Amino acid sequence: YLFRILDVRHEGFLSVFSLNFFFRGIQEQMREHNQDPVEFQDVKDEIFDMVKPQDPLRITLSDLVRSGHGDTVISILTDLNGFWSYENREVLVVDPGEAEES
């Protein structure tokens, strides 16, 4: 269902255009919160590395499902909190040894 919304050109895949179309909204929200927007190129590369699509220029629904990261990709593109959760994932994971030392 959400894939069809993200596929703004109705091509059956997500292109760099589609990813940028949605991520611009996230960048705008960052500016509204006085945060420096993250560069789209960096996010695009991370998404393609995460999904590992069969075609290096487009992501199909099958690619998203196969990768197991479809929910993460959708969150990155549509929700500022989802993006920040992904972006700060290493910080959010607490090392059990560190928790005991505190």
Secondary structure in CASP SS format (residue, H / E / C, confidence):
PFRMAT SS
TARGET T0000
AUTHOR 0000-0000-0000
METHOD secondary structure of the structure
MODEL  1
Y C 1.00
L H 1.00
F H 1.00
R H 1.00
I H 1.00
L H 1.00
D C 1.00
V C 1.00
R C 1.00
H C 1.00
E C 1.00
G C 1.00
F C 1.00
L E 1.00
S C 1.00
V H 1.00
F H 1.00
S H 1.00
L H 1.00
N H 1.00
F H 1.00
F H 1.00
F H 1.00
R H 1.00
G H 1.00
I H 1.00
Q H 1.00
E H 1.00
Q H 1.00
M H 1.00
R H 1.00
E H 1.00
H C 1.00
N C 1.00
Q C 1.00
D C 1.00
P C 1.00
V C 1.00
E C 1.00
F H 1.00
Q H 1.00
D H 1.00
V H 1.00
K H 1.00
D H 1.00
E H 1.00
I H 1.00
F H 1.00
D H 1.00
M H 1.00
V H 1.00
K C 1.00
P C 1.00
Q C 1.00
D C 1.00
P C 1.00
L C 1.00
R C 1.00
I E 1.00
T C 1.00
L H 1.00
S H 1.00
D H 1.00
L H 1.00
V H 1.00
R H 1.00
S H 1.00
G C 1.00
H C 1.00
G H 1.00
D H 1.00
T H 1.00
V H 1.00
I H 1.00
S H 1.00
I H 1.00
L H 1.00
T H 1.00
D C 1.00
L H 1.00
N H 1.00
G H 1.00
F H 1.00
W H 1.00
S H 1.00
Y H 1.00
E H 1.00
N C 1.00
R H 1.00
E H 1.00
V H 1.00
L H 1.00
V C 1.00
V C 1.00
D C 1.00
P H 1.00
G H 1.00
E H 1.00
A H 1.00
E H 1.00
E H 1.00
S C 1.00
END
